[in-house]
Structure formats: C-alpha cells, structure tokens
Amino acid sequence: MDLVELVLDGLSRELAKPYSHTGRPSMPPEHLLKATLLQAFFTVRSERQLMEQINYNILFRWFVGFRWMTVSGTLRHFRRTGNA
C-alpha cells in the first residue's frame, strides 16, 4: 500500500487540476484508481462484483479509502463516476 500511496500522492496535484472548486464534491480519482487495482489484483470480473466486494469487504473499503461505516451512498456515486 505504501507504494500505491506514494505514486498517487505524486499524481494528486495533476488529478485535481480539472476539478471545480465549487459545487458538489466529486469522487477523488485516487479512489477510482485504487478500486481498479483491487479489481485487477483479485480478478474481480465486473464492476458490479467490485461494488459488492467494496460493500461487504472491509479490506477493500480500507484500501480504496472509504470509511467502513459509510459506504452505501458513496457506492452509487462511485458507480456513476466510474462509468463516465
């Protein structure tokens, strides 16, 4: 995880540039990238299965950066952002 955090910290400024500072906050792109890594590492076959894993697997939630108690609303937003 340290390597992933190190790389994403270096990309954070670049990833933040296209986002607006007004309006509703969007899903951090770092979360999307971490979820994609989990999907590849654990051979999760679809986005729906990935969302199910994030919904009930505390390890997945922790790695992606979600709080372990507040996930349900976040997942809907996550799916919309991931599909865009």
N, C-alpha and C positions, 0 to 999 in steps of 0.2 A: 504494500500500500504506500510506503514511503516514496517509491519511485513514481507511482501514479500521481501522488500529491505534488511532488517536485515538478513534474512535467506540466501538470495542469496549472500550478501556480505561475509558471513561466508564460503560459498561454492566456491567463486570466485577463490581462490588460488588452490583449488583442481581441479576445472574445467579447469583451464588454463594449468595445467601440460602437458596434451597430445598434446597441440597445438604447432606447429612450430613457431619460431620467424622469419623465413624467408618466402618469397613467398607472395602470396595474402592473405590478412587478411580474416579470416573466420567470419561467423556469431557468435556473442557471445552466448554461450549456455544459458545465462540468458534470452536472448530474446526468445529463443525457449521454455524455461520453463514457462515464463510469458504468452506466447501465448497459451500454453497448459492449463494453469489455466483459461484464458478467455474462452477457448473452453468448459471447464467443468462448469464454473460458469454461463455462458449464454446459455448452452445447444446448442452450435453450432454443427450441426450434421456431418459435414465433413470438411476436410482440405480446400477444395475449398471454402466452405462457410466462413470459418475462414479468408481466404485470401481476400475474398470480403469485409468482415467486417473491416478488417485492412485497406483495400484500401480506404474505404469511411468514416469510423467512427473515428473521431478524438480522442475520449476517448480510443478506442482500441489502436491506434497508440501511444498515450501518455503513456498508461500503459506498453506496450511492450518496449517502449524506442526508437521508431522511431521518427525522425523529421517529423513534419506534412506536410512539402512540398516535401520531397524527399523519396518517398516510392516505386515507380514503379519498378525500377531496384532491389531494396532491396527485394521485394517480390519474384522475380524469384529465387534469391539466397536462400531466406528463404525456399521456397518450396523444392529446391534440398537438402538443409541441413536437413530439417525435414523428408524427405523420406529416408535419408541414415541410 
